């Protein structure tokens, strides 16, 4: 993996803010030449640091309106099996291993509270899940 310098980090921050910003605008903001911005973006993409570009939709307009984070405790050595089970749930949009009191963190999105309740039941019924704690995300103040 490539080592990021200060310019790379500032460029990534600017792209997170506006992934559609013109190269000329990014160059002015960063105080470098457009060619530098182009070459940095190309290098970040080819090295796998930037893995894609996406569209963010205003939260209140997004069809999957219920957002939550679920902390999951796994029994013994069943983590791989639990991960396979969670990957099969389309409502799980991100899944992370972690340290501390919980083994996995899942980001969930559903269309309704009733669907959300069903997903929680499905998560808790996966063989190897021994405990979970889920919090609804009410609003996003920074992404």
C-alpha positions in Angstrom: 0.0 0.0 0.0 1.3 3.4 -0.9 2.3 5.8 1.8 0.1 9.0 2.0 1.7 12.3 2.4 0.0 15.6 3.5 -1.0 16.5 -0.1 -2.6 13.1 -0.6 -4.6 13.4 2.7 -5.8 16.9 1.8 -6.8 15.7 -1.7 -8.7 12.8 -0.2 -10.5 15.1 2.2 -11.4 17.5 -0.6 -12.7 14.6 -2.7 -14.8 13.3 0.3 -16.3 16.7 0.5 -17.1 16.9 -3.2 -16.1 14.0 -5.4 -17.2 15.9 -8.5 -15.0 18.9 -7.9 -13.2 19.9 -11.1 -9.5 19.3 -11.1 -8.8 23.0 -11.5 -10.8 23.8 -8.4 -9.0 21.1 -6.4 -5.7 22.5 -7.6 -6.6 26.0 -6.5 -7.8 24.7 -3.1 -4.7 22.6 -2.6 -2.3 25.2 -4.0 -0.8 22.9 -6.6 -0.9 22.5 -10.4 -3.7 20.7 -12.1 -1.3 18.1 -13.5 -0.2 17.4 -9.9 -3.9 16.8 -8.9 -4.4 14.5 -11.9 -1.3 12.5 -11.3 -2.2 12.1 -7.6 -5.7 11.0 -8.3 -4.4 8.5 -10.9 -1.8 7.1 -8.4 -4.4 6.9 -5.6 -6.7 5.0 -7.9 -4.1 2.6 -9.4 -2.7 1.8 -5.9 -6.1 0.9 -4.6 -6.4 3.7 -2.0 -9.3 5.2 -3.9 -11.6 2.2 -4.7 -14.4 4.1 -6.4 -16.6 7.1 -6.6 -20.2 7.2 -5.5 -23.2 9.4 -5.1 -24.5 10.5 -1.7 -28.2 11.1 -1.5 -29.7 13.6 0.9 -30.8 11.6 4.0 -34.4 12.6 4.0 -34.7 11.7 0.3 -33.1 8.3 0.5 -35.5 5.4 0.1 -33.8 3.3 2.8 -34.7 5.7 5.6 -33.9 3.6 8.7 -30.2 3.7 9.4 -28.6 1.8 12.3 -25.3 0.4 13.7 -25.4 -3.0 15.2 -22.6 -4.2 17.6 -22.4 -8.0 17.5 -20.8 -10.5 19.9 -19.8 -13.8 18.4 -19.4 -17.1 20.1 -15.9 -18.7 20.1 -14.5 -19.3 16.6 -17.7 -18.8 14.6 -16.8 -15.4 13.3 -16.4 -16.5 9.7 -19.7 -18.3 9.7 -21.5 -15.3 11.3 -19.8 -13.0 8.6 -21.1 -15.3 5.9 -24.6 -15.2 7.4 -24.5 -11.4 7.7 -23.3 -11.0 4.1 -26.4 -12.7 3.0 -28.6 -10.0 4.4 -29.2 -7.2 1.9 -29.9 -4.7 4.7 -26.3 -5.0 5.9 -24.5 -2.4 3.9 -21.2 -2.5 5.7 -19.6 -5.0 8.0 -16.4 -4.5 10.1 -14.4 -6.6 12.5 -13.4 -4.8 15.7 -11.7 -5.1 19.0 -13.0 -4.6 22.5 -16.3 -6.0 23.9 -17.8 -6.6 20.4 -16.6 -8.7 17.5 -18.4 -7.2 14.6 -20.0 -3.9 13.7 -22.7 -3.9 11.0 -24.3 -0.9 9.4 -27.9 -1.5 8.6 -30.4 0.3 6.3 -34.1 -0.6 5.9 -37.2 1.0 4.5 -39.4 0.7 7.6 -39.3 0.0 11.4 -41.1 -3.3 10.8 -38.4 -4.4 8.3 -35.8 -3.2 10.8 -37.3 -5.4 13.5 -37.3 -8.4 11.1 -33.6 -7.8 10.3 -32.7 -7.6 14.0 -34.5 -10.9 14.5 -32.6 -12.5 11.6 -29.2 -11.2 12.9 -29.9 -12.6 16.4 -30.9 -16.0 14.9 -27.6 -16.5 13.1 -25.8 -19.4 14.6 -22.9 -18.1 16.6 -24.4 -14.6 17.5 -24.6 -14.5 21.3 -25.3 -10.8 21.9 -26.0 -7.7 20.0 -26.7 -4.0 20.7 -28.2 -1.8 18.0 -28.6 1.9 17.8 -30.7 3.9 15.3 -28.8 6.7 13.6 -31.0 9.8 13.8 -29.1 12.3 11.7 -25.8 12.6 10.0 -23.8 15.6 11.1 -20.5 14.6 9.4 -19.8 12.1 6.7 
